[in-house]
């Protein structure tokens, strides 16, 4: 068994907490064949030194949270636990109900980080900051001691992130897609990361392989280089979707041997992708509805994925 210190850790934004440079994504835990397999993945990840755990209230209708809760029941103090609230424009009352459901599923009395999920529609900032909106729930949850830190996530357009950050709310964290393709197309790296650094908000990277692994399957990038690039950016952690022990062990090898890319190395890596990056073909979460959840689409009056397929 690997020693926990094998995985490097970084400060969580302006706070003293240290989180592993690689985080374990919760969505993919719901894809494993059995709950027992998901538990084994979480246990091995924690034993290897991964302490940042990602999840969301709506992942697989709550099954991802239930599986993670089962896995951490006897090791809650060993992890930095995050889940997301999925109001999608609904108000604080719905948010607080979801929070209590998440806490029950995760078998804990508090979260280390609670984030607004999927800020991807142009009117989301207005809805979230409206009177009685989800932002009020973030304050309420912190005041009640149910969450330590709060943030928001999204993957559609840097402008939406910047509007959330311009409101003056003291977010602790922000989750955003970061990879070599992003540097050249509607770039979160270029437009959002500098603002997060200015506000001392913890940056949480995601979609290091483009969100669906398509870029790896088509051999546009290698997993090791893609993860190394993403973890070399000014982020506290990079969340990786892991649905098998094989993938976990591959990612652990990458994290244990991690040496940050220098600025010239990052630029050289980006140049290798210049023929495929500018049109967004490997970042379909920016240009299509493929990565939007049905709950959010329904709340905004858009057809669900099944309806789109008809």
Buried (B, 14 or more C-beta within 10 A) or exposed (E): EEEBEBBBBBEBBEBEBBBBBBBBBBBBBBBBEEBEBBBBBBBBBBBBBBBBBBBBBBBBEBBBBBBBBBBBEEEBEBBBBBBBBBBBBBBBEBBBBBBEEBBEBBBBEBBBBBBBBBBBBEEBBEBBBBEEBBBBBBEBBBEEEBBBBBBBBBBBBBEBBBBBBEEEBEBBBBBBBBBBBBBBBBBBBEBBBEBBEEBEBBBBBBBBBBBBBBBBEEEBBEBBBBBBBBBBBEBBBBBBBBBBBEBBEBBBEBBBEBEBBEEEBBEEBBEEBEEBBEEBBBBBBBBEBEBBBBBBBEBBEBEBEEEEEE
